[in-house]
Amino acid sequence: MAGHITLKMPQAFSGDVDMRVDAFWDLFVYQPWFFIMGILSELSAAHYVQTRGVALSALRRGTLIFSLTTILVTAIFVAAIVFDFVDKLSFF
């Protein structure tokens, strides 16, 4: 069951807020930049490794381990949100 998130807006804010517009703005404008930044960081790291003479097999193995770790951690946090066990993963 999905709940709603209540946001308290400042009293000085005088206008109607459409949270769907804000969510779409965040999803389609801000988030792609983080994705692009991650890809550019990966390409930069791959270029650095290649210029240092690291074997191609080591580069592939490291990329695979990093990718699998990222997918696993992402799946755990998405499952925590979907199945509502976020409090068990909380660090506070």
N, C-alpha and C positions, 0 to 999 in steps of 0.2 A: 504494500500500500504506500503510495507516494504522498508525502505531506507538502505543505507549503512553507516557504521561508518568509518570515515577516521582516521587513526592513523598516527601520525607523528613519524617516527623512527629517532633516532639520526644519524648524518652524520658519526660518527665513526663506525657505524654498517655496516660491509661490507659483505653482503650475502642476499640471497633471503629468504623472510619470507613467509611461507604458513600459513595464518591466520586460515585456516580450521584445520590444524594440531594443532595449539595452542588452538583452541576452543575445539577440541576433547580431548586434553591433560587436559585442565581445567575441562571439563565435566566428564571425566572418571577417573581422578587421584585425583584432588584436592577436588572436590565437594563431593564425597562419604565420605571423611574423616570428613567433617562437619556434614553429616548425621549420621555417626557412633558416633561422639562426642555428638550429640543431644540425640541419643538413650541411650548412657551411662550416660549422665546427668539425663535423665528421670528415668533410673533404680536406680541411686544413690539417687535421691529425693524420689522415692517410698520406697526404703529400709530405708531411714531416717524416713519417716512417719510411717512405720510399727514398727520400733524399739521404737518410741515414744508413741505407743499405740493409735494412731488415728483410729477411726472406719473405717472399710472397705467401708462403704457407703459414707463417707466424701472423702475418697481417690478417689473413682470412680467418684463422682460428680466434684471434682476438676480437675481430668484428663479430663473429658468430657468438662468442661468449657474451659480449656486451649486448648484442641484440636480444638474445634469449633471456638475459637477466632483466633487461628493460621490459620485455613483454611480460615476464613473470610478475615483476613488481607492479606493473600497471594493472594486470589482471587481478591481483590481490586487492588493490585499492578500489578498483571498480566493483568487485564483488562485495567489498565492505560497505560501499555506498548503496548498492542495489539491495543487498540482503540485510542491511541495517545492523552490522556489527562493527561500526566505526569506533565505538567506545572501547572495544577490545584492542584496537590498533593505536589508540591515542597514547601519546607520550606524556600527557599531563595528567 
